[in-house]
């Protein structure tokens, strides 16, 4: 498994990753028949991993936003999400991305990426995860939203 650290700061990507770049770096990266999971909340990430497993036949990349730039925190985040994916039966490549907020990860994905985001879904006031999903859909990504308020394992497409 890969222990890639990508950096984004002040809303600008310091390292940019296209679907093809991730696929070249790691065979379980993004591209045809592959999915990128944006790590959000613990429940949201679990639901997104389940959805990605169904969509990508275990070829999953997890992008983990991490505010801390220390090696210990990055290593801990990598290990945490590696174990989380393994617990769900998903073989995933974990990429820890140093950034200020999860929205900074949007700059790391191109319009060809198939992205899965998990989180709570609300009708009136969209959640952070819903807003991220809509922003990605506007950029041309194929987005699946894994709603944690539904039964375990349930997921549906984002309506951007």
KELOFI-218617 format. One record per residue (C-alpha): residue in one letter; chain; residue number from 1; x, y, z. Coordinates in nm, 2 decimals. Example, Ala and Ser with C-alpha at 12.3 -4.5 7.8 and 13.67 -1.06 7.14 Angstrom:
+------+------+-----+--------+--------+--------+
| code | unit | pos |      u |      v |      w |
+------+------+-----+--------+--------+--------+
|    A |    A |   1 |   1.23 |  -0.45 |   0.78 |
|    S |    A |   2 |   1.37 |  -0.11 |   0.71 |
+------+------+-----+--------+--------+--------+
//
This chain:
+------+------+-----+--------+--------+--------+
| code | unit | pos |      u |      v |      w |
+------+------+-----+--------+--------+--------+
|    X |    A |   1 |   0.00 |   0.00 |   0.00 |
|    X |    A |   2 |   0.11 |   0.35 |  -0.08 |
|    X |    A |   3 |   0.18 |   0.61 |   0.19 |
|    X |    A |   4 |   0.17 |   0.91 |  -0.04 |
|    X |    A |   5 |   0.14 |   1.25 |   0.12 |
|    X |    A |   6 |   0.00 |   1.53 |  -0.09 |
|    X |    A |   7 |  -0.01 |   1.89 |   0.02 |
|    X |    A |   8 |  -0.26 |   2.17 |  -0.03 |
|    X |    A |   9 |  -0.26 |   2.50 |   0.15 |
|    X |    A |  10 |  -0.45 |   2.83 |   0.14 |
|    X |    A |  11 |  -0.69 |   2.68 |  -0.10 |
|    X |    A |  12 |  -0.42 |   2.61 |  -0.36 |
|    X |    A |  13 |  -0.29 |   2.27 |  -0.44 |
|    X |    A |  14 |   0.08 |   2.23 |  -0.39 |
|    X |    A |  15 |   0.07 |   1.89 |  -0.56 |
|    X |    A |  16 |  -0.19 |   1.81 |  -0.82 |
|    X |    A |  17 |  -0.31 |   1.46 |  -0.89 |
|    X |    A |  18 |  -0.52 |   1.36 |  -1.19 |
|    X |    A |  19 |  -0.70 |   1.03 |  -1.22 |
|    X |    A |  20 |  -0.42 |   0.90 |  -1.45 |
|    X |    A |  21 |  -0.14 |   1.02 |  -1.21 |
|    X |    A |  22 |  -0.29 |   0.83 |  -0.92 |
|    X |    A |  23 |  -0.34 |   0.52 |  -1.14 |
|    X |    A |  24 |   0.02 |   0.54 |  -1.25 |
|    X |    A |  25 |   0.15 |   0.57 |  -0.89 |
|    X |    A |  26 |  -0.07 |   0.29 |  -0.75 |
|    X |    A |  27 |  -0.27 |   0.03 |  -0.94 |
|    X |    A |  28 |  -0.56 |   0.07 |  -0.70 |
|    X |    A |  29 |  -0.58 |   0.45 |  -0.79 |
|    X |    A |  30 |  -0.85 |   0.64 |  -0.98 |
|    X |    A |  31 |  -0.94 |   0.58 |  -1.34 |
|    X |    A |  32 |  -1.16 |   0.34 |  -1.53 |
|    X |    A |  33 |  -1.33 |   0.10 |  -1.30 |
|    X |    A |  34 |  -1.18 |   0.27 |  -1.00 |
|    X |    A |  35 |  -1.31 |   0.50 |  -0.73 |
|    X |    A |  36 |  -1.17 |   0.78 |  -0.50 |
|    X |    A |  37 |  -1.32 |   0.80 |  -0.15 |
|    X |    A |  38 |  -1.29 |   1.14 |   0.02 |
|    X |    A |  39 |  -1.26 |   1.07 |   0.39 |
|    X |    A |  40 |  -1.51 |   1.27 |   0.59 |
|    X |    A |  41 |  -1.66 |   1.16 |   0.92 |
|    X |    A |  42 |  -1.59 |   0.81 |   1.06 |
|    X |    A |  43 |  -1.95 |   0.69 |   0.97 |
|    X |    A |  44 |  -1.94 |   0.88 |   0.63 |
|    X |    A |  45 |  -1.61 |   0.72 |   0.54 |
|    X |    A |  46 |  -1.73 |   0.37 |   0.63 |
|    X |    A |  47 |  -2.04 |   0.41 |   0.41 |
|    X |    A |  48 |  -1.83 |   0.56 |   0.13 |
|    X |    A |  49 |  -1.59 |   0.26 |   0.14 |
|    X |    A |  50 |  -1.89 |   0.02 |   0.12 |
|    X |    A |  51 |  -2.03 |   0.21 |  -0.18 |
|    X |    A |  52 |  -1.69 |   0.23 |  -0.35 |
|    X |    A |  53 |  -1.64 |  -0.14 |  -0.30 |
|    X |    A |  54 |  -1.96 |  -0.21 |  -0.49 |
|    X |    A |  55 |  -1.87 |   0.05 |  -0.76 |
|    X |    A |  56 |  -1.50 |  -0.02 |  -0.81 |
|    X |    A |  57 |  -1.45 |  -0.39 |  -0.74 |
|    X |    A |  58 |  -1.20 |  -0.31 |  -0.46 |
|    X |    A |  59 |  -0.98 |  -0.07 |  -0.67 |
|    X |    A |  60 |  -1.02 |   0.22 |  -0.43 |
|    X |    A |  61 |  -0.81 |   0.52 |  -0.34 |
|    X |    A |  62 |  -0.88 |   0.70 |  -0.01 |
|    X |    A |  63 |  -0.79 |   1.07 |   0.01 |
|    X |    A |  64 |  -0.76 |   1.18 |   0.37 |
|    X |    A |  65 |  -0.75 |   1.55 |   0.46 |
|    X |    A |  66 |  -0.51 |   1.61 |   0.74 |
|    X |    A |  67 |  -0.44 |   1.95 |   0.90 |
|    X |    A |  68 |  -0.13 |   1.84 |   1.09 |
|    X |    A |  69 |   0.19 |   1.83 |   0.89 |
|    X |    A |  70 |   0.39 |   1.62 |   1.14 |
|    X |    A |  71 |   0.51 |   1.28 |   1.04 |
|    X |    A |  72 |   0.36 |   1.12 |   1.35 |
|    X |    A |  73 |   0.01 |   1.26 |   1.27 |
|    X |    A |  74 |   0.03 |   1.17 |   0.90 |
|    X |    A |  75 |   0.15 |   0.81 |   0.98 |
|    X |    A |  76 |  -0.13 |   0.77 |   1.24 |
|    X |    A |  77 |  -0.39 |   0.90 |   0.99 |
|    X |    A |  78 |  -0.26 |   0.66 |   0.72 |
|    X |    A |  79 |  -0.27 |   0.37 |   0.96 |
|    X |    A |  80 |  -0.62 |   0.46 |   1.09 |
|    X |    A |  81 |  -0.78 |   0.47 |   0.74 |
|    X |    A |  82 |  -0.58 |   0.16 |   0.62 |
|    X |    A |  83 |  -0.73 |  -0.04 |   0.92 |
|    X |    A |  84 |  -1.08 |   0.11 |   0.85 |
|    X |    A |  85 |  -1.07 |   0.00 |   0.49 |
|    X |    A |  86 |  -0.94 |  -0.34 |   0.58 |
|    X |    A |  87 |  -1.22 |  -0.38 |   0.84 |
|    X |    A |  88 |  -1.47 |  -0.31 |   0.56 |
|    X |    A |  89 |  -1.30 |  -0.57 |   0.33 |
|    X |    A |  90 |  -1.17 |  -0.30 |   0.09 |
|    X |    A |  91 |  -0.82 |  -0.31 |  -0.06 |
|    X |    A |  92 |  -0.74 |   0.06 |  -0.08 |
|    X |    A |  93 |  -0.45 |   0.29 |  -0.14 |
|    X |    A |  94 |  -0.44 |   0.55 |   0.13 |
|    X |    A |  95 |  -0.32 |   0.91 |   0.04 |
|    X |    A |  96 |  -0.29 |   1.15 |   0.33 |
|    X |    A |  97 |  -0.33 |   1.51 |   0.20 |
|    X |    A |  98 |  -0.20 |   1.80 |   0.42 |
|    X |    A |  99 |  -0.45 |   2.08 |   0.38 |
|    X |    A | 100 |  -0.65 |   2.33 |   0.58 |
|    X |    A | 101 |  -1.00 |   2.21 |   0.50 |
|    X |    A | 102 |  -1.15 |   1.91 |   0.31 |
|    X |    A | 103 |  -1.26 |   2.14 |   0.02 |
|    X |    A | 104 |  -0.89 |   2.18 |  -0.07 |
|    X |    A | 105 |  -0.89 |   1.82 |  -0.19 |
|    X |    A | 106 |  -1.12 |   1.92 |  -0.48 |
|    X |    A | 107 |  -0.82 |   2.07 |  -0.66 |
|    X |    A | 108 |  -0.64 |   1.74 |  -0.65 |
|    X |    A | 109 |  -0.90 |   1.56 |  -0.86 |
|    X |    A | 110 |  -0.97 |   1.60 |  -1.23 |
|    X |    A | 111 |  -1.31 |   1.59 |  -1.40 |
|    X |    A | 112 |  -1.27 |   1.22 |  -1.49 |
|    X |    A | 113 |  -1.26 |   1.10 |  -1.13 |
|    X |    A | 114 |  -1.53 |   0.87 |  -0.99 |
|    X |    A | 115 |  -1.56 |   1.00 |  -0.64 |
|    X |    A | 116 |  -1.76 |   0.86 |  -0.34 |
|    X |    A | 117 |  -1.84 |   1.08 |  -0.04 |
|    X |    A | 118 |  -2.02 |   0.97 |   0.27 |
|    X |    A | 119 |  -2.21 |   1.18 |   0.51 |
|    X |    A | 120 |  -2.55 |   1.29 |   0.64 |
|    X |    A | 121 |  -2.80 |   1.41 |   0.39 |
|    X |    A | 122 |  -3.04 |   1.70 |   0.46 |
|    X |    A | 123 |  -3.30 |   1.86 |   0.24 |
|    X |    A | 124 |  -3.30 |   2.22 |   0.36 |
|    X |    A | 125 |  -2.95 |   2.30 |   0.48 |
|    X |    A | 126 |  -2.69 |   2.09 |   0.29 |
|    X |    A | 127 |  -2.41 |   1.93 |   0.49 |
|    X |    A | 128 |  -2.05 |   1.99 |   0.43 |
|    X |    A | 129 |  -2.03 |   1.66 |   0.26 |
|    X |    A | 130 |  -2.33 |   1.74 |   0.03 |
|    X |    A | 131 |  -2.16 |   2.07 |  -0.06 |
|    X |    A | 132 |  -1.84 |   1.89 |  -0.15 |
|    X |    A | 133 |  -2.03 |   1.64 |  -0.36 |
|    X |    A | 134 |  -2.21 |   1.91 |  -0.55 |
|    X |    A | 135 |  -1.89 |   2.11 |  -0.61 |
|    X |    A | 136 |  -1.72 |   1.79 |  -0.75 |
|    X |    A | 137 |  -2.03 |   1.72 |  -0.97 |
|    X |    A | 138 |  -2.01 |   2.07 |  -1.11 |
|    X |    A | 139 |  -1.64 |   2.01 |  -1.20 |
|    X |    A | 140 |  -1.75 |   1.70 |  -1.40 |
|    X |    A | 141 |  -1.66 |   1.42 |  -1.16 |
|    X |    A | 142 |  -1.89 |   1.13 |  -1.13 |
|    X |    A | 143 |  -2.01 |   1.15 |  -0.77 |
|    X |    A | 144 |  -2.18 |   0.90 |  -0.55 |
|    X |    A | 145 |  -2.31 |   1.02 |  -0.22 |
|    X |    A | 146 |  -2.33 |   0.75 |   0.05 |
|    X |    A | 147 |  -2.60 |   0.86 |   0.29 |
|    X |    A | 148 |  -2.53 |   0.75 |   0.65 |
|    X |    A | 149 |  -2.89 |   0.82 |   0.76 |
|    X |    A | 150 |  -3.01 |   0.53 |   0.55 |
|    X |    A | 151 |  -2.96 |   0.16 |   0.64 |
|    X |    A | 152 |  -2.61 |   0.04 |   0.67 |
|    X |    A | 153 |  -2.45 |  -0.01 |   0.33 |
|    X |    A | 154 |  -2.72 |   0.20 |   0.14 |
|    X |    A | 155 |  -2.60 |   0.46 |  -0.10 |
|    X |    A | 156 |  -2.74 |   0.67 |  -0.38 |
|    X |    A | 157 |  -2.62 |   0.91 |  -0.64 |
|    X |    A | 158 |  -2.57 |   1.28 |  -0.55 |
|    X |    A | 159 |  -2.82 |   1.51 |  -0.71 |
|    X |    A | 160 |  -2.62 |   1.81 |  -0.78 |
+------+------+-----+--------+--------+--------+
//
